[in-house]
Amino acid sequence: MKLAEKWFEQDGKVIQQQTHDHTPTLEVNQSLRSAGAHGFSDNKLVGVVDTGMVGQWAREAGIKGSDPAYWDKVKEVIKRKMLDGDFAKLRVWEGSY
């Protein structure tokens, strides 16, 4: 959830600074994990990720919005991050895919 957004100029560049709170996303994942709501049969709910976080991951990976394969690359970044142990709190289902 975005809390604040600030625009300013620094060294001739326009900077956009955003402040996010990911606590609600972590709480949703925790409650889904506790309830055992990870999907049925072949369909699994791996986790819930905030859109602001996905955007940040795409920027870190150097993916540009103008890239024709943008969504394919973003899917790979999300998969890598979700399988990474550093983001275990975002997981609902603990299996691998």
C-alpha positions as CSV (number, residue, x, y, z in Angstrom):
1,M,0.0,0.0,0.0
2,K,1.4,3.4,-1.0
3,L,1.7,5.8,1.9
4,A,3.3,8.8,0.3
5,E,4.7,10.1,-2.9
6,K,7.1,13.0,-3.3
7,W,8.5,14.7,-6.4
8,F,11.6,16.9,-6.3
9,E,14.5,18.1,-8.5
10,Q,18.0,17.1,-7.7
11,D,21.1,17.7,-9.9
12,G,18.9,18.6,-12.8
13,K,16.8,15.4,-12.6
14,V,13.2,15.0,-11.5
15,I,13.0,12.4,-8.7
16,Q,9.9,10.5,-7.7
17,Q,10.1,9.1,-4.1
18,Q,7.4,6.7,-2.9
19,T,6.9,5.3,0.5
20,H,5.1,1.9,0.8
21,D,3.9,-0.2,3.7
22,H,3.8,-3.9,2.8
23,T,2.4,-5.0,6.2
24,P,-1.1,-5.6,4.9
25,T,0.2,-7.9,2.2
26,L,2.3,-9.9,4.7
27,E,-0.8,-10.2,7.0
28,V,-2.9,-11.5,4.1
29,N,-0.3,-14.1,3.2
30,Q,0.0,-15.1,6.9
31,S,-3.8,-15.6,7.2
32,L,-4.0,-17.5,4.0
33,R,-1.1,-19.7,5.1
34,S,-2.7,-20.4,8.5
35,A,-6.0,-21.3,6.9
36,G,-4.3,-23.7,4.5
37,A,-5.8,-21.8,1.5
38,H,-3.1,-22.6,-1.1
39,G,-5.3,-23.8,-3.9
40,F,-6.8,-27.0,-5.2
41,S,-5.4,-29.8,-7.4
42,D,-3.2,-28.4,-10.1
43,N,-3.9,-24.8,-9.3
44,K,-1.8,-23.4,-6.4
45,L,-1.8,-20.0,-4.8
46,V,2.0,-19.5,-4.4
47,G,1.6,-16.1,-2.7
48,V,0.3,-12.6,-2.8
49,V,2.6,-9.8,-4.0
50,D,1.8,-6.0,-3.9
51,T,1.9,-4.3,-7.3
52,G,4.3,-1.7,-6.0
53,M,6.7,-4.5,-5.1
54,V,6.4,-6.1,-8.5
55,G,7.2,-2.7,-10.1
56,Q,10.2,-2.3,-7.9
57,W,11.5,-5.8,-8.8
58,A,11.0,-5.1,-12.5
59,R,13.1,-1.8,-12.1
60,E,15.8,-3.7,-10.2
61,A,16.0,-6.3,-13.0
62,G,16.2,-3.5,-15.6
63,I,13.0,-4.4,-17.4
64,K,11.5,-1.5,-19.4
65,G,7.8,-1.1,-19.9
66,S,8.3,-0.6,-23.6
67,D,9.9,-4.1,-24.0
68,P,7.5,-6.3,-26.1
69,A,8.3,-9.3,-23.8
70,Y,7.7,-7.2,-20.6
71,W,5.2,-9.5,-19.0
72,D,7.2,-12.7,-19.7
73,K,10.3,-11.1,-18.1
74,V,8.3,-9.9,-15.1
75,K,6.8,-13.4,-14.6
76,E,10.4,-14.8,-14.5
77,V,11.4,-12.2,-12.0
78,I,8.4,-12.9,-9.8
79,K,9.1,-16.6,-9.9
80,R,12.8,-16.1,-9.0
81,K,11.8,-13.8,-6.1
82,M,9.1,-16.1,-4.8
83,L,11.4,-19.1,-4.8
84,D,14.1,-17.1,-2.9
85,G,14.2,-17.7,0.8
86,D,14.4,-14.0,1.5
87,F,10.8,-13.6,0.5
88,A,9.4,-16.6,2.3
89,K,6.8,-14.4,4.1
90,L,5.2,-13.7,0.8
91,R,4.6,-17.4,0.2
92,V,1.3,-19.2,0.9
93,W,2.2,-22.5,-0.7
94,E,5.6,-23.9,0.2
95,G,6.1,-26.2,-2.7
96,S,8.2,-25.5,-5.8
97,Y,7.0,-24.8,-9.3
